Amino acid sequence: MFTEDRRKLIVEQMNHLANNPNATIIFSDSAQPDNYVQFAGLYCEVSSRRWKKAKLPPLSPGQIDQLAALGFTDPGGRKRKSANNLVREFTTTDLDIIPGIVEQCFQILDSHSNFDLSVQLF
């Protein structure tokens, strides 16, 4: 899947979310589902891969720093060994930048450049 196709899909789903603020959307790399970005309303979580059954290694300090540069924080603190995902609260004025940020998150998570994006809607 090309970047433009993923961005269109993200825009479609975020428009759905804007009209259904109680919905949850999970965007994941179909080949590596441990790599995901999840929205509950405009509250966003990026997979930390810090849980026992994760198939991929936890994020490195460099990956965490890159996500922090995008505005994500670790609610459990960096020193904590919990399975907390990194989080960021968006606002409705951020809707136009969300697709690019989601794409950057997958780059930081080391998804391949042409990965297929899976979407789950709850």
C-alpha positions as CSV (number, residue, x, y, z in Angstrom):
1,M,0.0,0.0,0.0
2,F,1.4,3.4,-0.9
3,T,1.7,6.3,1.5
4,E,-1.0,8.3,-0.3
5,D,-3.5,5.4,0.0
6,R,-2.8,5.0,3.7
7,R,-3.3,8.7,4.3
8,K,-6.6,8.7,2.4
9,L,-7.7,5.7,4.6
10,I,-6.7,7.5,7.7
11,V,-8.5,10.7,6.7
12,E,-11.7,8.6,6.0
13,Q,-11.5,7.0,9.4
14,M,-10.7,10.2,11.2
15,N,-13.8,11.8,9.6
16,H,-15.8,8.9,10.8
17,L,-14.3,9.4,14.3
18,A,-15.2,13.1,14.2
19,N,-18.8,12.2,13.6
20,N,-18.7,9.4,16.2
21,P,-16.6,10.7,19.1
22,N,-17.2,7.6,21.3
23,A,-15.7,5.3,18.6
24,T,-12.3,3.7,18.8
25,I,-10.1,3.2,15.7
26,I,-7.0,1.0,15.6
27,F,-4.6,1.5,12.7
28,S,-2.1,-1.3,12.5
29,D,0.6,-2.7,10.2
30,S,-1.1,-5.8,8.8
31,A,2.3,-7.7,8.7
32,Q,3.3,-6.6,12.2
33,P,0.1,-6.0,14.3
34,D,2.2,-5.1,17.4
35,N,2.8,-1.8,15.5
36,Y,-0.3,0.2,15.9
37,V,-1.7,3.6,16.5
38,Q,-5.1,3.8,18.3
39,F,-7.6,6.6,18.7
40,A,-10.4,6.8,21.2
41,G,-11.9,10.1,20.2
42,L,-9.0,12.4,19.8
43,Y,-6.9,10.6,22.4
44,C,-4.2,8.7,20.6
45,E,-1.9,5.9,21.8
46,V,1.1,4.5,20.0
47,S,2.2,0.9,20.7
48,S,5.1,0.7,23.2
49,R,5.4,-3.0,22.5
50,R,6.2,-3.4,26.3
51,W,3.9,-6.3,27.1
52,K,4.8,-9.9,27.7
53,K,3.3,-11.4,24.5
54,A,4.6,-8.7,22.1
55,K,6.3,-10.3,19.1
56,L,8.5,-7.3,18.5
57,P,11.0,-5.8,20.9
58,P,10.0,-2.8,23.1
59,L,10.6,0.6,21.6
60,S,14.2,1.8,22.0
61,P,15.0,5.0,23.8
62,G,15.7,6.6,20.4
63,Q,12.2,5.6,19.1
64,I,10.7,7.0,22.3
65,D,12.6,10.2,21.8
66,Q,11.3,10.5,18.2
67,L,7.7,9.9,19.3
68,A,8.3,12.5,22.1
69,A,9.3,15.0,19.4
70,L,5.9,14.4,17.8
71,G,4.2,15.3,21.1
72,F,3.7,11.8,22.6
73,T,4.4,11.1,26.3
74,D,4.7,8.0,28.4
75,P,2.1,8.3,31.2
76,G,4.1,5.8,33.3
77,G,7.3,7.7,33.0
78,R,10.4,6.5,31.0
79,K,12.0,4.6,33.9
80,R,8.9,2.5,34.6
81,K,8.8,-1.0,33.1
82,S,5.0,-1.0,32.5
83,A,3.2,-1.7,29.3
84,N,2.0,1.8,29.0
85,N,1.6,3.1,25.4
86,L,2.8,6.5,24.5
87,V,-0.1,9.0,24.3
88,R,-1.1,12.3,22.8
89,E,-4.3,14.3,23.0
90,F,-5.3,15.9,19.7
91,T,-7.9,18.7,19.2
92,T,-10.3,19.2,16.4
93,T,-7.9,21.8,14.9
94,D,-5.3,19.0,14.5
95,L,-7.4,16.8,12.1
96,D,-5.5,17.9,9.1
97,I,-2.1,16.9,10.6
98,I,-3.1,13.6,12.1
99,P,-2.6,11.5,8.9
100,G,1.0,12.7,8.6
101,I,1.7,12.1,12.3
102,V,0.2,8.6,12.1
103,E,2.4,7.9,9.1
104,Q,5.5,9.2,11.0
105,C,4.6,7.0,13.9
106,F,4.7,3.9,11.7
107,Q,8.1,5.0,10.3
108,I,9.4,5.3,13.9
109,L,7.9,1.8,14.7
110,D,10.0,0.5,11.7
111,S,7.1,-0.5,9.5
112,H,8.2,-1.1,5.9
113,S,7.6,1.9,3.6
114,N,4.9,0.0,1.6
115,F,3.1,-1.7,4.5
116,D,-0.6,-2.5,4.4
117,L,-2.6,-0.6,6.9
118,S,-5.3,-2.5,8.7
119,V,-8.2,-0.7,10.4
120,Q,-10.4,-1.9,13.2
121,L,-13.4,0.2,14.2
122,F,-15.2,-0.3,17.6
